[in-house]
Amino acid sequence: MLIYNNVRQAKFLNRPNRFIANIELDGKQEACHVKNTCRCKELLVPNATVYVQELESSKRKTKYDLISVYKGRRLINIDSQAPNKVFHNWVLETNFFKDVTLIKAEVKYKNSRFDYYIETLNSKIFVEVKGVTLEENSVALFPDAPTERGVRHIYELISSLEEGFEAWIVFIIQMEGIRYFTPNVKTHKEFGVALEEARRRGVNIIALDSIVTKESIKAGDFVKVKL
């Protein structure tokens, strides 16, 4: 479980750029670092209830990090660093990959850098982790903006199969109450095409929802993947 300390409730006001949001906290406007460079336009709307982490550091430009936001009654974690940590903890806690002997983050392969390389007694595995914050009618969607980098990673995962590696794409859905996951072909058709090709060629594709509170996030249940 990923734990956040010193969490405060605030009200979202606006987002002047990708990295900064203005929030209202204790009746005062404060600048807050947004830990997600994606658009999140359907989430970060004026007056939305958000949770921020208060951090003290002389090197920081702001005192706060924005970590989650309510969309209706659903709390959604938007920390882009969280999915990899959630996945790492899930691997260690569940033994999903049997008899893990090594787990290493940020491993270079050809022209890509995959999120994880895992070794078990019997397998060598590359894993690409994708955090999902976009939801429509309880359906999780990825990406929320075109991602040529994401498409390249998929084809290089496919390429790794030819060298005897296992390959996995894991979608960490940063919320609960999801009916299924599907690629967002309206936004980036090529990503959906690449994902279908990956499954056809033998790349394993799974999705997990998350149990999200104002102070934590951890992996929840498997969610059906529809391609």
N, C-alpha and C positions, 0 to 999 in steps of 0.2 A: 504493500500500500504506500502510495506517495502522500506524504503529510505536508501541509502548509501551516506554518506558525504565524501568529499575529495577524489573523484575518479580520478584515473590517467590511461591513456592509456599506455600500455607497450607491449613488444614482449616476448613471451615465448621462453625460451632456452632449458631447460631440467628439469627433476624431479628426483633428486638423491634418494629421499625416499618418502613415502606416504604423509609426512607432509610439505615438503619443495619443492619449485620450484625456479629455477634461472630464472630471467627475465632481460631484457634490458630496462632500463628506463633512458631517457635523455642521451643516449650514454654510460651509466655505467651499469655493472652487479650488480644486487641486489638480495638478498635472500628474498623469499616471502612465507608466510604461505598458504598452500592449504587447503581451508575449505571443503574438501571432501576427504575421505580416499579411495573411490572407484578408480578403475583403470583409467577411463576416457582416455584410450589410443587413442581413435579415435578423441578426442578433444584436448588434450594437446600434440600437435605435434610441432616440431621446427619451429619457426618464426610465429606461430599463434598470431593473435592480441588478447590481453587479457585486461581486466580492473581490476585494483587493488584498494583497499581502503587503503589510508595512515592513519596510527594510531600512536599516540604518547603515549607510556607507558614504564616506566622503567622496568616493569615486563616482557615485551615481548622480544623474541629473534630476531624478525624481525619487521620492520616498516610497512609491507604491508600484506594485506590479498588478495588472488586471489578470485574474485567473479564471473567473467563471461568470456566467450571466444567465439570468432567467429568461426563457422564451415561453411565455404563458406560465404553466406550472412546472415546466421541465427545466432543471438546472443543467447547463451545458458547460463543461470545462473547455476553455479555449487556449490553454497553455500549450504551445506547439512543442515544447520539450517533454510534456507529460507522456505521450504515447510510447516513446521508446523506453522510458522508465517503467511504465505499466507493463509493457511486454517483457522486459528483462525480469521483473519480479514474478510475472506469471510463469515464465519458463522455469525459474528456480523453485517455485512453490508447487507446481502441478505435475512435474515430470512428464509433460506432454511429449517432449522429445526424449525418448527413453535413454537413460544412462548417459547424461551429458557429462563430458570430460573437459570441455572448453567452451566458453562463450566470450566473444570479443566484439566490441563495438567499432563502427566506422572502419571497415576493411575494404581496401582498394582491390578492384577487379577490372582489368582492362581500362575502359574510360569512365567507369563508375566507381562510386564509393558506397557499398551497401551498408545498411544499418547494422547488421550483425552477421558474424560468422560463428557457426556452432559446430562443434565436433561431438559425436557420440561414439560409443564403442564400435558402431557399424557404419556411420554416415558422416559426410562432410556437407554442411548445409549453409547456404546463403539465405538471408532473410531481409526483405525490405518491409519496413513498417510505415503505414500511412495513418495519420490521425484524421478523424472525420468529425467535423462540427456542423455540417450542413444536413438539415432534415426538412422533409416536406411530407406532411400527412403520415408521420411516424415511419417514413422510409428514409434511410441514411444514404447520402449521395457523396461521391467523390469523383473528381475534384470540384472545388467551387470557383476555379479559374483555370484556364488552359495551362498544362504542365508538360512542356516538351522534355524536361528533365525526367519526369515520372515515366513517360513513354520510353525514353532511352533505357532507363533502369529495367523496365519490363523485358525489353528485347535482349539485354545483356544477361538477365536471369535465365531467359530461354537458352542463350548461348552457353551458359555454365552447365546446363544439363548434358551437353555433348562431351564435357570433360569429366563426367562422373559425379558432379555435385547434385545434391537435392536443392530445390529452390522453392521458397515460400514467399507469398505476399500476404501480410497480415494487416487487416484494417482494424484499427482500434477506434471504435465509435465512442466519442467522449460524452456519452449520455446513456440513459436507460429508456425503456419503453419503445424499442424499435421493432418493427415488423420484419423488415429484411433490409439488406444492403444491395445497391445496384450502382454501376458506374454512371456518372452524370454526362450522358452522351449529348445532351442539349448544349452543354457548355464546352465539352471537348470530346468529340466523336472518336478521334484517333486513340484516346486513352481507353475507351470502351472496346475498340477493335483490338488493341494490343492485349487487353486483359483476356478477351475471348481466345485469342491466339495462344496466350500463355497457358490457359487451362487445357486447350487442345493438345499442346505439346508436352504437358506433364508438370507444369508449375502448380504447386498447391496453393489454393487461395481460400483463406478463411477470414471471418469477421467476428469480433468480440465486442459486446457492449461494455459499458463501464458503470460501476456504482460510484456516483458522484455526490459528495457533500460539499458544504462550503469550505471545509478544511482538508478534504482528501479526495483521492480517486484511486480505484483499483479495478482490475479486470473483472468482468461479470460473466455472462453466459455467451455461448456461441449464437450467432445470428446468421440466418440463411443468406447465402449469396446468390443473387439472380443476375445472370449475364444475358 
